[in-house]
Each structure stands twice: as C-alpha cells, then as structure tokens.
Amino acid sequence: MGLMVSVSPLAYGANGTDFPLRSEYAVVGVKTISTKDLAAHLDQYVVIDVRSEYEYQTLHIVAAHSIPLSSPNFVEQVRALAKEANKPVVFYCNGTTCAKSYKAVVKTLQQDMKHTLAYDAGIFAWAEAEPTKTVLLGDPMKSPMQLISEPRFESHMLNPRTFYEEVMGNSKALVIDIRDPAQRAGISLFQMRDIHVPLDNDQLKVWVDKAKSESRPLYFVDATGHQVRWLQYFLEAQGVRLYWFMKGGAKAFESSM
C-alpha cells in the first residue's frame, strides 16, 4: 500500500528529550515520520488530524482529513479512507507532548491496520516549516509569522482571581463560557453574568461583534485553559483587541477560589 519512507520506531531527537513520549509508544510498534519526509511525499499519504474539529478548522495540514480520536468507529472511518485512497495513513495532533497521534496508531494496529504512522512533531512544527502547505481559518498560510507566539498568547492570560475581579468590577465586561453543558453542570462562575456560547465561530461572532460595536472587553473561560489557544486565532482575525483568557480555565478557578 503506497510509500513508507524513513520511518523510525526509536525514541530520541538530538538530545534524547525532543520527543518525550516516543519511546513509550515505540515499544508497542508505533512508527513515526519526520517533517522533511512527510512534506516531500505528502500526496502519497492519507493525512488525518485526530484533534478536535474546532482545532482542525482553525489550523490544519493542507488536504488533511478530520477524524477526532474520540470519534465513534474511529478505526472504521480511517480504514475506509485508506482503502479508498490505497495509501498509508499518517496521524498528527498538536506536538511532541500530545499523545493522540501515537494512540491513533495503536488503535489501528490493534485492528490489523499495519500501514499507519505518527507525525509526532505536530501541527505547529509543520506550520513553521511548511506554511504554504498549512491552512489557517480556511485560507492557506503565507508565513510562519501568522502563528501566535507563546508570549503573545500568555499576554492575554489572567490568573483566576484577577480574571474574576476584573469581570465583577466592570459592568461592561462580557464573560463568555465556552465549556460544554456537561462541564458547566449548571453552575455559574460569575453570579449569572456568564454567557454560555459553544466553541463555534459563527455563534461566537455574534458576541464578538457586539463587544466591538460597544467597546466592551471580552473575557473567555474554558475547561482547562487549552481551548482558548485556538479561539485566539479567530479573535485576532476579527480584529478584537480587548480580550482575556482565564489561565488554567474553570478547573484552576474552582481550585483557587
């Protein structure tokens, strides 16, 4: 089935720690592919993004398919794509500390799918190296400078107490809770000022437009402080400047208050 190039079952980068999870999965047969080899032979693989649909919609490898690892019948969906294309499969997620690409390979190996690899460098390494083969918010990237740096992300983070005090001290603040209903469990964190909006750009745009037209700051809370990293790309694309995220999300808030 197609091409399998320069794959490695070994664990280490140059200093032994570049890929901290690789050795754990190598012992159960997971093989990986490098950025260089994937870029050189991209059209010879079925590339599958195993992150959430929202992460995929925000940033993904060109021509990649979205099948979240948590999907029902995950292996059956992968098998169907691989059979139709008659190509080996490459899975990817966010980076070297994300285990989803490895777990996807394990799942397929357990179901007798042998031609699967993990691209464990992840989407950010790919976008840095191959911006023109990366899609950001529906459009091809032109430069890795379009990626949001860690310092820029952190500059919009507030610790839970500061976040709470700013929201409660400003009647104009719009606080948006993007957790799903099960995570919220019917509890308001901000004395019923929370606005519950799914992590969906079309629905979020209503509130973004309102905040911009009324010059109101936006405060976003998710479950653990990770989903907002992807939301930031949408906010920046919409020209929002006054926005803040809760560091650690609702989990950190509940632990600290």
N, C-alpha and C positions, 0 to 999 in steps of 0.2 A: 504494500500500500504506500506508494509515493516515496518521498525522500525523508531520510532521518540523518541529520548531519551533526557532527561534533557534539554529541550529547555526552553528558557527564553524570555518573552516579556518585561522584565524590563530593566532599563536603566543603571545600575551602576556597576562599579567594586568596589574594596575595598574602594576607596576614592571618588567615585561619578564622577570621570572625566576620568577613564580608557577608556571608550567608549563614547566619547563626542557626537556622532551622534545617539546613540542607542535609546534614549528616543523619539527623533523626529519621528523615524520610528516605534517605538513600538505602538504609538497611532493609527497607521493605520493597525496594525495587524502583523507586521513583527516579527518573532521569530528567535532566534539565537541558535547556538550550540557552545560549548566550544572546545578548542583544545583537551582536555582529552577525551571527548565523541566522537568526530569525529575520533580520532586516534584509539579508542577502537572498533569502528564499521565502519571503513572506507569502507569495502566491501559491506556494507548494504545501501550505498547511491550512487546516481549518483552525482559526484562532477564536477562542472562546473566553469571554470575560465572565468570571464567576463571582463578581461583586454584585452589589445591589443594582437594580435597574436605574436608580437615580444617579449613582456613581458612574455607571456606563453612559447615561445620557449627558453627563457633564463632560467626561473625558474618556476617550477610548482609542484603541488602535484602529486604524482605518480598516474597514471590511470585517472587523471582529463581530461575532455574534454575542448576544447577551443571554446567558443561562445562569442565573444565580445558583450558587452551590446548594442553597436551601430549597430549590425548586422540587416539586413532586416529580417523580420519574426523571430525575436528573440524568442518569446514565442512558435511559432510553432516548431522551432528546439528543444527547451527544452522539449516540450510536447512529441515529437517523441522519444527522448532519454529515458525519464521517462517511457513512455508506453512500450518501448521495454524491458527495464530492470525490470519493475514493482517494482521500488524503489522510495523513496522520493528523492528530489533534494537538494543539498547544493551548494550555490554560494559563491565564495570568490573573493577578489581583493587584494589590497596591504597592507591594515592595518586599524587601528581604525579611521583614518580621511578620509578614502576612502569610498564614499557613494555608489559605484557601486553595491556591494553585496546587500545592502538594496533595492536599486532601482530595481534590478533584481527580488527580492521577490515581491515588489509592482506590477511590471508588470505582474507577473504570477498570483498573487491574483486577479488582475483586470480581468483576463481571466479565472477565476474559476479554477485555479490550486492551491489546498489547501496545498499540501504536499511539501512545499518549505521552506528552512531555509537559513539564512545568517551566514556564518562563518566569523564574523567581526573582529576577531583578525588578519586575513590576512596572506599572504604568508610568510612574514619574521618571524612572530611568529611561524608559522608552521615549517619552515625550522630550526629554532633554537631548537624547541622541538623534531622534528621528522626528522632529516636529512636523515635517511635511507629510508624514505618514501617521499623523495623530489628529483626531477630531475633537475640537473643544466647542461645546454648546452648539453642535450641529455643523460647524464650519471647520475646514482644515486649518491647522495651526500654521503660522508662518515662521515663528521664532520661539525658542525655549523661554525667552523673556516674558512670554504670555503666562507662564506658570507663576502662581502666587508663592512667594518665598515664605519660609518658616517665620522669619522676623515680621513680615507683613501680616501673616496670619495671627501671630501672637499679639500684635499691636491692637487687635480688635477683641482681645480676650480680657475679661474681668473676673476676678475671683468671686465666688458665690456671694459673699457678704457685700462687697462693693456693688455688684450687679443688683442685688436686692435693694440696697439703699438708694441707688440711682433711680430705679424703677419707681419705688414708693415715694421718692422725694420729687418726682417730676410728673405732674398730671398730664403732660403732653406725650409721655413715653408710651410707645406701643410695644407690648411684650407678646411675642409670638411663640407658642409652644408647639414644636413640630414633632413631638413624640406621637406614637400611635395610641389609640384609645386604651389598649391593654397596659401600656407603660404608664399612662396617666392614672389609671384606676379611679377616675372620677374625682381626683384631688386637685384643687387649685393651689399653686405655689405662691400666688401673688394676690390673695384676697379678692378673687374673682375678676381680676383685671386681665388674666391670661386670655389670649385669643388662640383657639385651637385650630391650626391650619396644617393639613397634611404636607409632607415634603414633596410638593408638586409645584413646579414653576408657574404654571398657569394660575393656580389658586393663590400662590404667594404674591403674584404680580398685582393683584387687587390691593393688597395691603402695602406693598412697596410703592405703588402709585399714590396711594392715599398719604403715606408718610412724606413722600417727596413734595406733593402739592401743598401740604400743610406744614412743611418744615418740622416734622416730628421725628425724633430719634427712634430707631428700631432696636429692640432687644430680643435676641433669639435664645431659646433653651431647647436642647435635645436631651437624649438619654445619658450620654457619657462624654460629650464634647467632641465627638468624631464626625458626626454627620454634618456639622456646620462648616467643616473644611470645604465640602463640596458646594454647599449653599453660597459660600463666599464668592465663587466664580459667577454665579447668577447675579448677586448683588452688585458686584463690580461692573458687570456687563450692563446693568440697568442704571449705572451712574449714581448709585447710592453711596453717600459718604458717612452719614451718621448712623452707624450700626455697631452693635456689640454682641458678643457671644459669652455665655457662661462657661468658664473654664471647668472642665470635668462634668458639665451638664447637670441634670437633675440629681444624678447619683451623688455628686460631690455636694450639691446644695443640701440634700437630706442628711448627709453626714456631718455638715458643718454648722447647721443652724439649730 
